[in-house]
């Protein structure tokens, strides 16, 4: 019975081990599924929609082949389609039954597109000559754009590969269980063999044969005695046991974590780590935030690099790639002054990071607005730099419209929404506050000119307003007293020609970026008297004296906090920058 049990155990063990090994070899399924298209297209752009990319679960491995430059990027589907605009493009479709990609040409009015490199819309981009391979794990709302040089047809040989879960979680238990059963069968077999030997009983002795005559060995030779062995049966059992001891470790080396179920310590089913969606968060929004945090950091880094290079070389063309509006005007004048006077200070530097605050506008259309605050990592004592950036169209990059130094005082910035939620951009004429956003520059300018006599004086908190201390009513009176009796000075202030940008805060208030233009006119009052301009005004005028008088124009970039109408707080200036815009004779 024991022999039968051993034989049964051997058979079951062989089947178990064999099936476990077969699961890892001949019966193993493919570890991926691929869809390929190689059909040529005349379109300059190819788009792989997020639904196609997520036709199968898991990460997406994209392989693109073509002649010359190959560019690929991924971004929100709506952003990708907006960037393509009116251009004809090739849209890939996925046939699940045949596991193939097919082309669907969307006809537009344009046959080419501009260079897509470095667009602020992309969440990631890749480029290489002739062959390009990359792996992403994007959600359904993300698409991939593929371009050659924007004029030639986009590469036509494209494949998408998805991983397949081909784990064999029961191959490990089958192999190990079969080996244990094999050892158990071997033990039962040896046990049965031992009992069989003991059960044979004594045997009759064989009759003794006469001894042959002894022969003497020749002198000089040694006789080698041959000893009898224990027999074949004595060798078999130890040899079998040793063989199993050597084979078991070899079999176990093939049992990786994928060969075991999760509850026995095996690897769980892998779904990959998806690329963060640009619209996450607990708050449901009607519109997504204009950028993600990573996009904002990339944008700020690019802007800082352009500002550093342009400021050093006074390159206005380079500056215009990332600056616009009042921020551009102030830097443009600064370059002119430093061209005549190299000792004149450079404009406000933009640190490359870290980005402390990102407040994107909730907007899926254009123009789009982003407010950021950046701290200089090399000098934390310098007040943070705040920027209001605007993207006018999908193919434009974000440009700095307003640039401020934040006020180093109590209160500072109000509570703002999280970066993955964003804030709505309000209408400039919103009547939700004590003063309208589009009236702030005019009303604050009146306070700078007239001080407590201004009808708007009571609306502003000026206790720690550093700009008011520099160029406000008291500072202007001091300036008047410094002018000789042969001349007089007059001041003016009016709103500048720039968009007023209000963004809502978390407490129903608003931060407002606006622009104020101040003028300073110096005129001789005696016959024959002349004005001697100094400093930056002299550098812009290019003359040492003037009998007509001079007019200097300054630009003030202002960032206000408008409290909600239910609050008792006053309007605060939370950031500003100022500079000379122009100077001319009267």
Secondary structure, 3 states (H helix, E strand, C coil): CHHHHHHHHHHHHHHHHHHHHHHHCCCCCCCEEEEEECCCCCCCEEEECHHHHCCCCCCEEEEEEEEEEEEEEEEEHHHHHHHHCCECEEEEEEECCCCEEEEEEECCCECCCCCCCCCCCCCEEEEEEEEEEEEECCCCCEEEEEECCCCCCCCCEEEEEEECCCCCCCHHHHHHHHHHHHHHHHHHHHHHHHHHHHCCCCCCCCCCCCCCCCCCCCCCCCCCCCCCCCCHHHHHHHHHHHHHHHHHHHHHCCCCHHHCCHHHCCCCCCCCCCCCCCCCCCCCCCCCECCCHHHHHHHHHHHHHHHHHHHHHCCHHHHCCCECHHHHHHHHHHHHHHHHCCCCCCCCCCCCCCEEEEEEEECCCCCEEEEEEECCCCCCCCCCEEEEEEECCCCCCCEEEEEEEECCCCCCCCCCCCCCCCECEECCCCCCCCCCHHHHHHHHHHHHHHHHHCCCHHHEECCCCHHHHHHCHHHHHHHHHHCCCCEEEEEEEEECCCCCEEEECCCCCEEEEEEEEEEEEEEECCCCCCECCCHHHHHHHCCCCECCCEEEEEEEEEEEEECCCCCCCCEEEEEEEEEEEEEEEC
